[in-house]
Amino acid sequence: MPSVREQLALEMKYSTGPDSGLRDAAASENKSLPIHRWVPWIAGFSAQFVEDAIDKYLPTSKRTRQVVLDPFAGVGTTLVEAIKSGHGAIGYEINPFAALVAAAKIACVEVTPIDLRAEVDAFRIAMQRFESEIDKRYAADPNADLLATEDLTRVRPEHFKSRIPFFSPPIEAKFLYALVRTSALLEPDRSLFRAALGGTMVSYSNYTYEPSLASRPGSGKALIENAPVGLTICRKLDEMLTDIEWARQTYGHNWLGQRREIWQTSYFGADLEEGSVSLVVTSPPYMNNYHYVRNTRPQLHWLGLIANGGGSQLEHASFGKFWQTVRQGERVELTFELPGLANSLDELRLKHPEKRQYGGAGWANYVATYLNDSFRLMKSLQRHLKVGGHAVIVVGNSIIQGIEFPVDRLMAQMAERSRLHVEDIHIVRTKRVGNSIIDSSVRNGDANGHRKKTQLYDAAVILRK
């Protein structure tokens, strides 16, 4: 049976190409940029890419307070760039931690820097005193109950589970103490502190991003026995203060005058006026990032952002779903038709039947669910875009059980069936590191190394209503 790439090539009336006028979409570029650098977020794109998309598809001559939408807002990269460029910004994000960070960013100019500085200094002093006492007690007796004296057990996440302790005992006590202190703050300062806690916590935990969450021993790194938690958090807060002062001086009242909304809910439940959006710049979770909603489990639990069972709700509400929510259910059928796609899913279903739901049948359910949500996305964008409005969707191809699914071109075909015009597909990054999907030709090849390997890439699908 031919590959998905070969089957779909005959259907394409547009081409891919690198000359797009859009800079590299890699989110790593955000690490050095004001406001964007607050919280690392690998499942996103660069601020420069969004800036280029706005410049290209909302030219200065047409800027009359347009609305820019990001249906998968993450930590707010699109929202911040839209506000900086003088537009209104609306985002939807189901992940409570990402939504918290995005809200803190777009509200940051409302903060009075001198008052926030006083709160940071008070926090720094309190943490120094507490950590000094914890370090003394831990050095004297490594088995001492470091939570009992301060009654920190009440804020410890009851339902968080990990293969090894997420924090060492002294670090756990320090983090929980920091959490209690920040809980007493008023908004928007409280969200800024919580974003700082969430943005730093993995760095002094026994886990690491490689790029998904993994234990430090599993990544070849030593456990962290103790660390200056307060110092790490305060460094992040100092960085945030610097950026807030910069944003106020650079954008001031113009930022405050823009429409700024982030909704912690699925875009599919959006209450948006039809034809109200001029530009969409977004990147939905990739098909190969099938554990996307689990990457922020520590932040969700330790910051108290989800109750018992909340994680499961997120997995079911996520775009494409967490794969284990659909792998052992009833067979999932496509809700639309594209040439060759049903055949490719049938081919996938026949792979490794001995593994039952962990074999091809389970993966086919996941792929079908993801593509059904993709088709639903095109229908929603068609409804919310203005006539002449554009959507720039960054997505990557995926390889499941050795079968390539060119999600960019599949989405383009879905868009055409939803009465959206496909202007082009631009390859914006060709050196993407993908998760090790089972039997991926990217990783494995055949035993003799003769199998033609397929490269993972990121593409920007450009649509116009």
Order of alpha helices (4+ residues) and beta strands (2+ residues): alpha-beta-alpha-beta-alpha-beta-alpha-alpha-alpha-alpha-beta-beta-alpha-alpha-beta-beta-alpha-alpha-alpha-alpha-beta-beta-beta-alpha-beta-beta
